[in-house]
Amino acid sequence: MDAKHWMEELNKNQILRNVQKLLETQTEKGIEKYGTTVNPSDYTLVGWLEHLQQEMIDAVVYCEVLKFKYAHLVALEKLNSDVNVE
């Protein structure tokens, strides 16, 4: 796929545009914080794997928070609908 076609596809897809914006924002934060973008020589292979593990554990925690909040919202909606029925 050539660059022009890729950009057309990107522009048609809101999800991909959101991901692109997230990447741009994250890159800006990295440059501000570290003065550079990702540098493969910053860590060893094991170091990168450990870094990835830490990020993934954070993601699992975020998933649990979202599940908890969703369950809470569902319970509130049920309670609300039960009150409105009576």
C-alpha positions as CSV (number, residue, x, y, z in Angstrom):
1,M,0.0,0.0,0.0
2,D,1.5,3.3,-1.0
3,A,1.7,6.3,1.4
4,K,-1.2,8.2,-0.2
5,H,-3.6,5.2,0.0
6,W,-2.5,4.6,3.6
7,M,-3.2,8.2,4.5
8,E,-6.6,8.0,2.8
9,E,-7.5,4.9,4.8
10,L,-6.3,6.5,8.0
11,N,-8.4,9.6,7.4
12,K,-11.5,7.5,6.8
13,N,-11.2,5.6,10.1
14,Q,-11.9,7.4,13.4
15,I,-10.2,4.7,15.5
16,L,-7.0,4.9,13.5
17,R,-7.0,8.7,13.7
18,N,-7.4,8.4,17.5
19,V,-4.5,5.9,17.7
20,Q,-2.4,8.2,15.5
21,K,-3.2,11.2,17.8
22,L,-2.3,9.1,20.9
23,L,1.0,8.1,19.3
24,E,1.8,11.8,18.5
25,T,0.9,12.8,22.0
26,Q,2.9,10.0,23.6
27,T,5.9,10.9,21.4
28,E,5.7,14.5,22.4
29,K,5.6,13.5,26.1
30,G,8.6,11.3,25.6
31,I,10.6,14.0,23.9
32,E,9.7,16.5,26.6
33,K,10.6,14.1,29.4
34,Y,13.7,12.3,27.9
35,G,14.8,14.6,25.1
36,T,14.4,11.9,22.5
37,T,12.1,9.3,21.1
38,V,12.5,5.6,21.8
39,N,16.1,4.4,21.6
40,P,16.5,0.7,21.2
41,S,19.9,0.8,23.0
42,D,18.4,2.2,26.2
43,Y,17.7,-1.3,27.5
44,T,18.9,-4.8,26.8
45,L,16.5,-7.3,25.3
46,V,15.6,-8.5,28.8
47,G,15.2,-4.9,29.9
48,W,12.8,-4.2,27.1
49,L,10.8,-7.3,28.0
50,E,10.7,-6.2,31.7
51,H,9.6,-2.8,30.7
52,L,6.8,-4.3,28.5
53,Q,5.7,-6.5,31.4
54,Q,5.4,-3.5,33.7
55,E,3.3,-1.7,31.0
56,M,1.1,-4.7,30.5
57,I,0.6,-5.1,34.3
58,D,-0.5,-1.5,34.4
59,A,-2.9,-2.2,31.5
60,V,-4.4,-5.2,33.4
61,V,-4.9,-2.9,36.4
62,Y,-6.7,-0.4,34.2
63,C,-8.9,-3.2,32.7
64,E,-9.9,-4.2,36.2
65,V,-10.8,-0.6,37.1
66,L,-12.9,-0.3,34.0
67,K,-14.7,-3.6,34.7
68,F,-15.4,-2.5,38.3
69,K,-16.7,0.9,37.1
70,Y,-18.9,-0.8,34.5
71,A,-20.3,-3.3,37.0
72,H,-21.1,-0.3,39.3
73,L,-22.9,1.5,36.5
74,V,-24.9,-1.6,35.6
75,A,-25.9,-2.0,39.2
76,L,-26.9,1.7,39.5
77,E,-29.0,1.4,36.2
78,K,-30.7,-1.7,37.6
79,L,-31.4,0.0,40.9
80,N,-32.7,3.0,39.0
81,S,-35.0,1.0,36.8
82,D,-36.3,-1.0,39.8
83,V,-37.2,2.2,41.5
84,N,-38.9,3.6,38.4
85,V,-41.0,0.5,38.0
86,E,-42.5,0.8,41.4
